């Protein structure tokens, strides 16, 4: 059973930065794909970013230039660097990990951006 844990969320002022972490454990196999999603109050969960390797990343268009995704394979961990945060970035951020074609979700980490 793969265990996925997000961390790094919190309260930040508009214009600030946060780095979220997503650590996967419990498997001898590495994570094939890490994906970040977010869900704001009253909204559906939306895709934010994904990473297979340093050369294979995808950021949703409206977040490009502010958000970046990276991973540390040795730690089976992915990161979401969020800069120039806006109040509309307020949401619970969830990590999804694909291991041997199975999908695992974390519990989410809340991000609140104050104006």
Beta strands, then each sheet from edge to edge (+ up, - down):
strand 1: 3-7
strand 2: 10-13
strand 3: 18-25
strand 4: 33-39
strand 5: 46-53
strand 6: 56-59
strand 7: 67-72
strand 8: 77-82
strand 9: 91-99
strand 10: 102-105
strand 11: 109-114
sheet 1: 1+ 3- 8+ 7-
sheet 2: 2+ 11+ 9- 4+ 5- 6+
sheet 3: 2+ 11+ 9- 10+
end
